[in-house]
Amino acid sequence: MKKLVLIKEIYMDGFRNLGHILLEKYFKAFSWFCFVMFFIVLYAFVYRIATGFAFD
């Protein structure tokens, strides 16, 4: 739980005093997009390992 709070603090500190509201919204949306893409790739990799895919 402590790590989750630390990640939240880093996330909030990264966007504090960023400036223009449009720029702030863009970077927040882009960071969420990157998180989602990372977890999709992670899921696909684990799925391939679980089904016995040959990485030749």
Backbone hydrogen bonds, N-H to C=O, Kabsch-Sander energy under -0.5 kcal/mol:
donor,donor_aa,acceptor,acceptor_aa,energy
5,V,1,M,-1.9
6,L,2,K,-1.9
7,I,3,K,-2.6
8,K,4,L,-2.1
9,E,5,V,-2.3
10,I,6,L,-2.3
11,Y,7,I,-2.4
12,M,8,K,-2.6
13,D,9,E,-2.5
14,G,10,I,-1.8
15,F,11,Y,-0.8
15,F,12,M,-0.5
16,R,13,D,-0.6
18,L,15,F,-0.9
20,H,18,L,-0.5
24,E,20,H,-2.0
25,K,21,I,-2.4
26,Y,22,L,-2.3
27,F,23,L,-2.3
28,K,24,E,-2.0
29,A,25,K,-2.5
30,F,26,Y,-2.7
31,S,27,F,-2.2
32,W,28,K,-2.1
33,F,29,A,-2.4
34,C,30,F,-2.3
35,F,31,S,-2.2
36,V,32,W,-2.5
37,M,33,F,-2.5
38,F,34,C,-2.3
39,F,35,F,-2.1
40,I,36,V,-1.9
41,V,37,M,-2.3
42,L,38,F,-2.4
43,Y,39,F,-2.2
44,A,40,I,-2.5
45,F,41,V,-2.4
46,V,42,L,-2.4
47,Y,43,Y,-2.6
48,R,44,A,-2.3
49,I,45,F,-2.1
50,A,46,V,-2.6
51,T,47,Y,-1.8
52,G,49,I,-0.9
53,F,48,R,-2.5
55,F,53,F,-0.7
56,D,54,A,-1.7
